[in-house]
């Protein structure tokens, strides 16, 4: 069975480095990531942030997910239309891209599409 953890399990982005549950959130991510068929969806962070949160505020959460799941099991999600409450889909995609700039182009392509195709067992014709 494939499991996709949505919204990075909704960390408190608005609390930033002051979030008191940071360590337990990371430990729980690690525990879920031990399952080889578990993926983590990088989505929903703008909704967990304030309107004044900068794109760089997402970096620690995305890097923690990357450390736990690896690039091959991360899936970018737009969270549209909810993302438009605090951001735009383009700004959100660019923010995640900036946080993943250390990855190879193949790994980035995975996060932004190929990993979802694999996780959801989609064929190219289904992507339309």
Secondary structure, 3 states (H helix, E strand, C coil): CCEEEHHHHCCCHHHHHHCCCHHHHHHHHHHHHCCCCEEEEECCCHHHCCCCCCHHHHHHHHHHHHHHHCHHHEEECCCCCHHHHCCCHHHHHHHHHHHCCCCCHHHHHHHHHHHHHHHCCCCHHHHC
